[in-house]
């Protein structure tokens, strides 16, 4: 499932309609499949021979919307798009698959989390092995550097605009507000279908847009740090380490109690590692305990080994491919 952010208001979604993320008329006609999508056995040894599909992202709410805005006459139909895409794939052969994996990156990673059990339900009564992979989808409900909740406010707009509440897991909305249930930390512990979390502990998108966004960075004190990790001062590094600790705590909580789940949380400054050859399965790709991301995901999926890998804190990992 493709990523590409969200739109949190009707105005933003109207603007998004004029891009490849809001109109199939503007999408690239071809996409290069690399990393976990590659057909090259050297690059993707365990999944290269699979049927591989990219579900194009066009709804702006991680395929979870179910609403209509009368004023602009805009339909928010992400959930229906997801259902239709999966039904189509089932109709052309996926219904007879022995093994399936629902994966996604960034907003697509969040979508894989939100829809994991829904996806599993399509195969109910069959002997199919069904699992999910969320790459860079573990968006935290974090406090920003000004003491606010920038991402919570933004996600609140997404949930309200797209009428997402009705499509969220009832195991969460039964006791928490809908915005809280759009955050993975509040739903991953109750997902029944086995799922693997692949995330950088210092997720650069979240550092830029949630932890130290421009609206919270009064005076631009974080500008240099956000561009170059080596420019972060001691107090900024303390904030970044606390962010990592929050992520690790979430993963080691209820989520880890399910034996079918797996995770690979490395101490890198990046966002998305499964579709890039250099980080998926190349010489010099990131490792934890000498095991690459591709090997970790594959060992977990095929039941060859339990994979619950959490890196030591920055700067101990010298295998990272850092963005900043």
N, C-alpha and C positions, 0 to 999 in steps of 0.2 A: 504494500500500500504506500503510495507516494506521499511525501511530506510537502510542506510549503506554507507553514504558518496558519493563521486564521483571520477572519474578519469579525470585528466585535460590535459593529453597528450597521444599520441599513446603508448609511452613506459609504462606509468602508467596503461593504459587500458590493454596492453598485460600482465602485471604483474597481474592485477586483474582477468584475465581469469583463472588463476590458483587458484582461491578461490571460496568459495560458493557464492560470489557476482558477479561472472563472468561466472560461468558454472553450469548448472543444474546437471552435473555429480557429483559435489562436495557439493551440498546442503544437509542439514540435511533432512532425510526422514520424520521426524515428527517435528512439532513445538507445543509447549504448548500455548493454547489460554487462556490468562488471561486478567483481566481488561475489557475493552470494548468488547473484543472478547470472554469472558468467557460464558459458558453455565450454570453457577451457578447463580440462581436468587438472592441469597444473595449478591453475588459479583457484579452482573450486572443486576439489577432489571428491567431495561427498554429495554434491547437489548438481553437478554439471549436466548430468543426463536426465534430470527431472524436467517435467513441463513447468516452465517458469513464466509467470504473468505479472505485469505491472498494472495495478488498478490506478488509473490516472485520477489525480486529486482536483476536484473542481467545486466543492461545496463550501469550504471555508470553516468547517466545524468538525474536522476529523471524522467525517461521514456519520455524524450523529444528529444532524438537524431534522426537524419535523415541524415546520411552521410556514406561515404566510404573512406577508406585510401588505395590507390592503392599500396603503398610501402609495407605495412604490410598485405595487403588483409584482413583488419578488417572492418566489417560492424558495423555501429552505428545505431541501429534500435529501440531505446527505444519507439518512438512514435508508431511504428507499433506493438510493443509488447503490449503496452497499448490498442490500438484499438482492437487487436485480443483477448486479455483477456476479455475485456468488451463485445465484440460480442459473445464470447463463453458463458459467463454468461447469456446474454440475450437469447441465443438459448436454454438454459437448464432451463429456468423458470423466470429469472429476468425481462423479458419483461412484465410479468403479475403482477409484484410487485405493491403493493399500496404505499409502502414507501421504499426509498433507501437512503443510506448515504455513500458517498465516503470519507474515512478517511485515514490518514497516519501519520507517525511519523518521525521527523527529515528530511532526504532527501525525505522520503515518504510524510512528511507533506508539503514540497515544491511542490512535485508532485501533491498533492491534490489541492493546490492553482493553479498551472499551468494548470491543467486539469479540474477544476471544471465546467467551462462552457461547455467544450467539453463533459464531462460526462452528464450534463444536456441535451445537444442536442440529445443524444441517446433516450431520453424519450419525445421528442417534440411531441405535439399532444395527449399525454396521460394525464391522471389525476393523475399520480404518483407524490407523494411528493418527491422532489429531493433536498438534501442539502449536504454540505461538511464540514469536520472537519480537520483542520490542527493542529497537535500537535507538538510543537517544530519546526515548519517550517518557523517561521518568522525570517529569516536570514537577518541581517541588513547590509547595505552598510556603514560600520563604519570605522572611522579612527583609526588605531592602535596606540599603545603607542609610536611608533617612528615617528608618523606623516605620515605613509604610508597607503596603502589600500591593505592589504594582501589578504583579502577575495575577493575583486574586481578583483585582479590580478588572483587569483585561478579560480574564476567563469569565467573570460575571457578565460582562457584556456579550461574550460569545454565547453563553448559555441562554441569556434572555432573548437575544436577537433571533437565534435559531430555534428557540423553544426546545432546547435539548433535554430538559428535565424528564420528559416522558420516555426517552429512549435510554436513559442511564440505568445501571443495575439497581434493581429494587432492594437488593441486599444492603445498598448504601443509602438510597434516598428514603428508606424507611426510617432512618434515624439521623440523617444529616441533610443539610440544604444542598440544592442541586449543584451550586458552584463547587462546594467541597467534593462532590462526587465526580467532578470533571478532573480532579487531581488524582493521579494514579495511586498516591500513598493511601488513599481512603478506600480503594477497591481491590488492589492486588492481593490482599490477604484473603479475599473471599472468592477469587476466581477458581473454578473447579478444573478447567482444562489446563494441563501443564503449560507453563509459560517460562520463557528465559528472558532475563533483563540484561541487556548489554548497554552500559553507560559509562561515560567518562565522569569521574568524581568531580572534576572541575569543568563542567559542561560550559563551553564558551558562549553558546547562545543564552543560557540562563545567567551567566555572569553579566553579559551585555544588556539583556532585556528584563531581567527579574531582580537580580541581586544589586547591580549598580547601574541601572538605566539612567539615561541623561536627565530625566525628570526628577530623579532622586539624588543625583550627583551635583549638588549645588556647588558652584565654583570650579567644577571639572577636576576635582582631586583624584578621581579614578581614571581619568582619560588615558594617562600613560600606562597604568597597570593593565587596563583592558586591551591595550595594543601590544603589550610586551610583558609577559609574566615576570621577567627579570627586573622590570621597573617597579614592581610592587614593593611597598615598604612593609615594615614589620606588622603594623596594625592592619594593613590591608590583607596581608597573608594570613593573619589570625582570623579575619572574616571568611576568607576562602577556605581555611581549614575547618571552620565551624560549619560551612555549607557542606563540605565533604562528610563531616561527622553526621549531619542531619540525614544525608542520603544513605550512608552506611547503616544508621540506626533503623531507617525505614526498611531497608532490604533485609536486615537481620531480625526484624520483628515477625509479625504474623506471616509474611510472605515466605520466610525460610522454613516455616513449620510444615509446609507441604512438600513431601519427599519428591514429588514429580517436578518441582520447579528447579530452575538453575539460574546462575547469575555470573557475570564477569564485570566487575566494577574496577576499572583501572585508573590510576592517578595521573591522567593526562589532561591537557587543555585542548579539547577538541569537541566536535559535535557530529556524531554519525560515523560509524566505523565498519559497517557490514557491506556497503556497496563500493568501497574504495579498495582497489587491489593492494595498495601499500599497507593498509591496516587490516585487511581481511586475511590474506594468506600469502605474503611475499617474504622473501629473505629480509630479515630485519624488521618484520611487522611486530606490533606490540605483543607482549607476552606477560602472563602471570605464572610464576612457578614453571617457567620455560615452556608453557603451552600457549599457542597462538589463539586468536579469537576464533578462526575457522575450526580448529581442532576442538576447542572448548564447546562451541555450539553443536558440532557434529557428534562429539562424544555424548553430550547430553541428549540430543535428539534420538540417537540410535541406542541409547541405554548402555553404552560401552563403559561409562564412568559417571559418577556423580560430579557435577561441576558447580562449585560454590566458591568462586574466586573473588577475593577482595584484596586489592593492592595495598601496600604500605603507603603512608602519606607522601605527597610531593615534598622533596625532590628525589625520592629514592629510586624511581623507575626510570631507567635509561633506555628503554625500548620504545618510548612514546613517539608519536608523530604529532607534535604540538602545533596548533593553529596560531598561537600567539606566543 
